Amino acid sequence: MKILHYFVTLIYACVFCGSLFAQDSDPSTPPALLNATSIKYKVYKIALSTSAECTNPVTLIESAAGVQSDLLSTPTLAKGKIASGTYHCIMVELSKIVNTASTGACTTAQNNLICADGQDSKLINGTAVSCSGGTGNDQRVVLYYNTLSASTSGTRVLLPPTSAVDTTSGVTLGTPVVFPTNKRAAVRINKQVIQDGTCTISNPTFSISIQ
């Protein structure tokens, strides 16, 4: 069985598809948004699965302490060996806290959250997580990009599919990774994401493309 290298890269863009926040309704007047100059995340683990339900994951990288990178610097977060095959799920385990700074009045970096208190996630090893304690309680959550999901927002974007017909969990992965044909996955975050006035992060969104 041939095993080659696969890369996961994080870059920013202004075209995106998957919201991390649970939202009950849109505000009547959208907040003015500033361009981020820094979006720092800590990533603990990245894994892939041939199952669209994200079962039996194959770990690409894992760090107990986490690897912190600025997403706007286009970091390569993972380079590892995987077997040839078709992968229908990409899992990114990361801190729920994101450190951001932006233009305008928000040049001082501050911590923000990518999940609301009470929002659920599940770690790659199966451990259940319920977000709580705000920025004072650093917790891990997981982005589940999978080919079943039709979701772009909601309370289940940090959870894996519960069955082969569950289209509400995780974030849409439009195309599976066919390795070694595809050698890279690029995860994009919107750059215009900092709310003017409060300097809080507003509706961070992610998409993924297979290259």
Buried (B, 14 or more C-beta within 10 A) or exposed (E): EEEEBBBBBBBBBEEBBBBBBBEEEEEEEEBEBBBBBBBBBBBBBBBBBBBBBBEEBBBBBBBEEBBBBBBBEEBEBBEBEBBEBEBBBBBBBBBBBBBBBBEEEBEEBBBBBBBBEEBBBBBBEEEEBEBBEEEEEEBBBBBBBBBBBEBBBBBBBBBBBEEEEBEBBBBBBEEBBEBBEBEBBBBBBBBBBBBBEEBBBBBBBBBBBBE
